[in-house]
Amino acid sequence: MAKLSLLLLLVILGLVIFFTPTLSCPEYQKEALLHFKASIINATSSTESTLLNRLQSWSSSSDCCNWDRVSCSSSFSSRIVIALYLEDLILQKDPMMLTSTILTPLFRIKSLTYLDLYHNRIQGELPGDGFANLTKLTYLDLTGNDFIGSIPSQLFNLRYLQYLNMRYNSFHGNIPKEIGNLTKLQELCLQDNNFFDEIPSSIQNLKELKVLELSHNSLSMEIPIDIGNLSNIVNLCLIDKQAHGYNPIIHTEIDKLGNTSIGKQLTPWRNSIRDFQYHRSCGLKGKIPYWISMHKTLEFLDLSDNQLEGMLPHWLVEMKMQYIIMSDNNLTGSLPPGLFDYSNLVLLCLSRNDFHGELPNNIGNANSIMALMLDGNNFSGKVPESINNISYLVLLDLSNNKFSGNTWPNFWYSSPEIIDFSSNEFSGEIRTNFFDKTRILALGKNKFSGNLSRTLTNMRKLEYLDIHDNKITGELPDFICQISTLQILNLGNNSLHDSNLDCISNLTSL
């Protein structure tokens, strides 16, 4: 009896498998995607070889659920397209741009929950009526296109939307108060557009918001204090960076770190300084707003290029954030030692303020710091030896201060890749304590003296060396001509002899 029951079960299962059709995406969704592909080819005159490198699998003879950049639901009863990963379809070398009408076929796929159109140079107004069809969207990324006009009102009816990224476009007008309707929103990124006027207080309705980035616009008036009610904020970026704060050497080199382990950890900061456009500041005045202290989970804070003044508050020290960027303000006072007594800090940028005094001796306790930028202040005294304890340090910028003395950390443990000590009051002979990892070394405009023949001999990966405007004497040492990676060399306004200058012709990368 048991064998008969087992046999019957196997027969039933076989019949179910035999008569169950092979599930694939609906034909109308496949046709919509093929129409979208054809529209790009027609609009850009792209050859099959250039576009098919990115959409090669999109063919009428196969199931669209198996195509690259397409994801379907895994339901037993049906297979429908739910996600499209359409970033970087247009190569940078392609001279043409696309109009927003190419998106029309995609609006037929009403099952979409995820749509990524990052960096495709699509121009024109955002088709509001089309996006009104995508009522199930939870993720929408329009970064790096050339959309113009105001945000269409239909977008604020997408009640499931959790992620909205519209960075690096040409949207303009007010940020509509209806944005407060998107109550499930967790990330809102509107930076690098042409939005103006005030930030709507309705943003306080977005209780789930974790990331708010509004920088690089022309927003006026002060930030509404209601933002302090957003208790889940982790990343808050309210800056409008101006071109005068841009250091092309340092920021370009940090950007080169790319997808390395170091680069990935610095990604939030790298993204925030990628483009520098001249706009008005966000209007923050007075002391650092106390309502920031309400956000106990905040990890990234960028309030640079405002009119903040006063000292760093004690509650900021206690928040233990990973990224603190407050450059280009009017902040003053000395740095509180407690700022360096926790290990969370990855980046500290206080450039171009009016901080003064000596650096705390415990600065080396913040062992996880990768970028320490204190340039353009009035710090003085010696550089604490404890900086050498920061084992992950990649960038150290102490330029344009009043540091003095003829000693500094040994850097045998930390070995930063970028060191800028220029425009200070360092004196004496340049010590031989820079090591193999250092790629950029700027020591110009100090009071260094002595001979170069006994220094810098370990720096085999050096790309940038600037020691101009010092009191260095003697001949140009032979070892400099053996640094094959050297691209920039500035020895001006010293007292070097020129007997070895011929060897510079060996530096083919210079």
N, C-alpha and C positions, 0 to 999 in steps of 0.2 A: 504494500500500500504506500509506504514511504517512497519507494522508487518510482511508483506511478505519479505521485504528487510532484516529485522533483522533475520528472520528464514533462509533465504538464506545464510546470512553471517555465521550463526552458523553451517550450514551444511558444508560450505566450510572449516571453521576452523577445524571441526571434521575430514573431509577427509584428511586435511594436517597433523593433529596429528596422524591419523591412519596409513597413508602411510609413515610418516617420520621415518626412522630407528633409533633405540637407538644408539647414538654416543658413541664410545669407542675408546681406543687407537688402532692403527694399529697392526695387528697380528704380523708382523715382529718385531715391537718394544717390544711387550710383550715377544716374543721368545728370543730376545737379552738380556733382563733383566733377564729372567729365566736362560739363559745360563751363565750370569755373576754370578748369585747366586750359580749355580751348580759348577762353577769353583772355587769359594771360598771354598765350602764344600770339594771338591776333593783335593784342594791344602793344606788345613789346617787340614784335617781329623776332622773337627768340627762336633760334634753331632748336630742333629736337634735342641736340646734344647738350645745350646749355640748360634747358629747363628739365629735361628728363634725368639729369643728374640728381634733381631734387624730387621729381614726381615720376620716376621711371616705372614704378610698379602700378601706376594708375592706368589700367587697361580695361576695355569693354569686355574682354574675355575672362576676367577674373572677378572674384567676390571683393567688393570694396572694403569689407571688414578685414581683408588680408593685405590691404595697401599700406605702404609706409605713410606715416603722419595721420593715420586714421585709427580711431579706436571705437569699438562697438560694445553694446551691452552684452552681458554673458547670460542673459535669461534663457531658460530652457524652451520657452514658448516662442520667442522672437529674437531677432538680431537687428538692432537699429544703431545708427551712427550717433554717438554721444560726445565725441571729442575730435577736434581737428587741430593739429600742431603745424601751423602754416607759417612759421617764422622763417625769415631770410630766404624767401623764394627768389628774390631779385638780387643778383650778385652786385657787389659794389661797383664793378667795372661797367655794368650796363648803364648806358647814358639816359635811358628813358624812365618815366614815372608812370604809374598806373592811376586811373581815375576810380573813384569809389563805386562806380557802376559795376565793376567786376565782381563786387560782393553779392550782387543780386541773386545768383543761383544758390548761394549758401543759405539764404533766408527761407528756402523751401524745406530745409532740414530742421524742423521744429523740435526735434528731440535733442538738439545740442545742449549740453551742459557746460562744455569747455571749448573756448575758441581763442586761439593764439594767432594773432596777425602781426607779431613783432617784426619791425624793421623791414618793411616791404615798399616803402616810399609811395604809399597810396595817397593821392591828393583829392581835394574836394571836401564837400560837407559830409558829415556822417549821416547815412541814410536812416533816419529815425523810424520811418514806417517799416523798414526791413527788420531792424532790431526788435521792433514791437512783436514780431512773430516768434522770437526766440525767448519765450516766457520761462523756459527752464534753465536758462544760463546761470551758472554759479561763478564762472571764471571768464573774464574778458580782458585781453591784453592787446592794446592798440599802440604800444610804444614804438617810437622811431618811424613814424609816417609823416605825412604833411596834411593831416586833416585840418580844416579851417572852420570858421563859424562858431556858433555857440553849441553847448551840449544839448542835443535834442531831448525834449521833455519825455519822449517815450522810454528813454533809458532809465528814468526814475520809476518806471512801473515794473521793472524786472526784480520782483520782490525776493527772489532766491539768490541774488547776486552777492557773492562773498568777496570777490577780488575784482577791482576795477583799476586798470593801469592805463593812463592816457599820456604818459610822459613823452617829451621830445616831439611835440606836434605844434600846430599853429592855432589851436583853439583860442578864442578871445571872448570878451564880455565878462559878465559877472559869473561867479560860481553860484548856480541857482539854489535858492533855499530848499527846493524840492529834493535836494540831495539827501536831506534828512529822512526821506521815505525809505531809503535802502537800509533798513534796520538790521539786516543780517551781514552787512559789509564788515569785513575784517581788515582789508587793505585798500587804501585810497591813495593813489599816486597821480597827482596832477602837475608835477613840476615841469619846468621848461616849456611853458606855453605863454600866452599873452593875456591871462586872466587879470582883471583889475578890480578895483573897489574893495570893499570889506569882505572878510571871511564870514559866511553866514553862520549865525548862532545855532541854526538847526543841526549843525554838525554834532552838537551835544546829544542828539537822538541816536547816534551810531554807537550804542553801548558796547557792541562786540568789537569795535575797531581796535586793531593792534598796531597798524602802521599808518601814519598820516604824513604825507610828503607834499608840500605846497610850494617848494622853493622855485627860484628862477621864474617868477612871474612879475607882474607890476601891481601886486596887492598893496593897498593903502590902509591906513588906520591901524589901530593896535589889534593884536590877536585877542579875540573874545575870551574872557576869563572862563566862559562856559566849557572851553576845551578841558579845563581841569576836572570835569566830571567824567571824562573818558578813562575809566579806571583800568582798562585792559591794555592801554598803549604800551608798546615795547619799543617802537621806532618812531621818534618825533623829529621831523625835519621842517623847520619854518624859516629857512634862510633865503636870502637873495644875494648870492655871491657876486662880487664885482671883480672886474678884470685886474684891478691893482693888487689884489691879494694872491695872484697866481704866480707860482714859481715853476716855470716850464721844465727846468732840469729835474727837480725832485719829483714832481708829479708825473712827468713822462716816464721816469725810471720806475716809480712805484707801479704805474699802469702796466709796464712790461712784465711784472711778476705774474700777471694773468692768472692762469689756472693752477699755479703751483700751490702747495699747501699754505704758504705765506700769503699769496695773493688772494686765495679764497677767504681767509680770515679777515683780510682788509677790504673785502668786496663792498660792504656798506659804505665805507668811506670813499673808496675809489669811484663808486657810482655817483656819490654826492658831489664830487669835484670834477667829473668828466668834462662838462661844458661850463665855460665861464662867460656869461653874458651880462651886459650892463643894464641893470634894472634898479629901481628903488628898493630899499630894504623893507623888511616886513613891518617895521615900525615899533619893534620892542624897545622900550625906553625904561630908564630907571634900573632898579636892582633886578637880578635874575628872579623871574616870577616864582612865588612860593608854591603856586598850585602844581608845579612840576613835582614837588615832593610827594604828592598824593599818588603818583604812579610808581608803586613799589617794584613793579616788574620791568621798568624801563631799562633798556640795554643800550640804546643808541640815542644820543641827544646832540643835535646840531643847531646852535643858535648864533652862528657866526654872521658877521656883517650886519649888526644892528647897532643900537646906541645904548647897550647895557653898561652899567657902571657899578662901582662898589667892589667889594671883595667877594671871593668865592664863599658862599654860605656853608655853614656847618652841615646842614641837611644834605647838601650835594655830595659831601664826602661820605656820608653814611649810606647813600643809595647804591654804591658799589656797581656802577655801570661799566660796560665794556668799552664804549666809545663816547668820549667827551670832546666836542668841537665847539670852541667859543672864540675863534679868531676874529680879528677886525671889529673889536668893540672898544670900550673905554674902561675895562676892568683894571683894578689896581690892587695893591697890597702884596704880601708875600704868599707863597704857596703853603697851605696847611700841611704839615707832615702826615696827618691822617689820610691824605689823599693816596698815599703810596703804601698804606698798611694792609691792603687786600690784593688778592691775586687775580681779580677779574679783569682789570684794566688792560685792554689791547691797544688802544690808541688814545693819546692825549694831545690835543692841538689847541694851544692858547696863543697862537701867533698874533703879533701886531696888536698888543694891548699896552698897558702901562704897569705891568707887574714889576716888582723890584725886590731887592734883597738877595741873599744867597739861596741856592737850592738846598732843600732839606737833605741832611746826611743819610736819611733812610730811603732815599729815592730808589735805591736798588732792591728794596723789598717788593716792589711791584714787578715781579719776575716775568710776568706774561706780556709786558709791553712790547709791541713790535714797532710802533712809530711814536717818537717823542718829539714834538715840534713846539719849541718855546721861543722861536725867533722873533725879532722885532719888539723886544721889551727892554727893560732896564735892569735885568739880573746882573749881579756882580759877584766878585770873589772867585774862588777856585771851583772847578767842576768836581763834584764829589766822586771819590774813588769807587763808591758803591755802585755807580752806573755799570761798572764792569760785571756786576752780578746779574744783570738783566740778560739772561742767556738767549732770549728770542729776539733781541733788539735788531731790527733791520735798518731803521732810519733814525738818525739823531741829528736834529737841526737846532743848533744853539746860536745861529748867526745873528748879527746886528743886536748885540747886547754889550755888556761891559765886563765880561769875564776876563780875568787876568791871571798872572802867574806863569811859570814855565813848566808846570806839571799838569797832567790830566790822567784819566783812567788808562790802565794798561791794555784794555780791549783784547786781552788774550783769551778771555772766556766768552764775551758777548760777540765780538767780531761783526759789527754792523756793516752792511753793504754800502750805506750812504752816510757820510759824515760831513756836516757843514759847520765849521767853526769860524767862518769868515766874518770880518768887520767886528772884531773884539779887541782886547788889549793883551793878548797872549804874548809872551816874550821868551827869549832864550832859544836854544837850539831845538829844532823839530825832533822829537824823540822817535826812536825806532820801535814803536809799539803798535803799528798798524799791520794787519795780517792779511792773509791770502784772500779772504772773502770780500774785502773792500773794493768797490767798483768806482765810487765817486768820493773824492776827497777835496774839500774846499777849505783852504786856510788863508785866503787872501785878506789884505787889509788888516794886518796885525803888526806886531813888533818882533817877529821872529828874526833871529840872527844866526850866524854860524855858517857851517859848510854843509852842503847836501850830500857829500860823498859818503857819509856814514849813516844815512837815513833812508827810509822807505824801501829798503832792499827786499822786503818780503812780499811786496805788492805786485804779484804776477798777473792779476786779473783787472788791474786798474784801467778804467775807461776815461776818467775825467780827473785831471789834476790841476788845481788852481792855487798857486802860492804867490800871486802878484802883490805888489805894494807891501813888501817886507824889507828886511835888511840882510838878506841872504847873500853870502859871498862865495868865492871860489869858482871852480870849473863845473860845467854841467856833467854830472856823473854818468859813466858809461851805462850803468844799469837801466837808466831811463830809456835808452835807445833799444833795450832788450824787451820792453813791455809791449808785445805785439798787439795787445788789445786797446792801446791808448788811442782815443779819438779826439780829445780836447786837451790842450796843454797851454797853460798861461803862466809864464815866468816873469812877466813885465815888471818894471820898476823895482829891480833888485840890483845887485852888484856882481852878477855872474860873468865870468870870462867866457869868451865864445870859441875857445880852441876846439871844443868837441861838438860844435853845432852840426858839423857835416853828418854825423851819425843819425840825425833826426830823419834823414831821407830814408832810413830803413823802416820807419814807422808807416807802413802802407795804409793803415786805418785812420791815420791822423787827419 
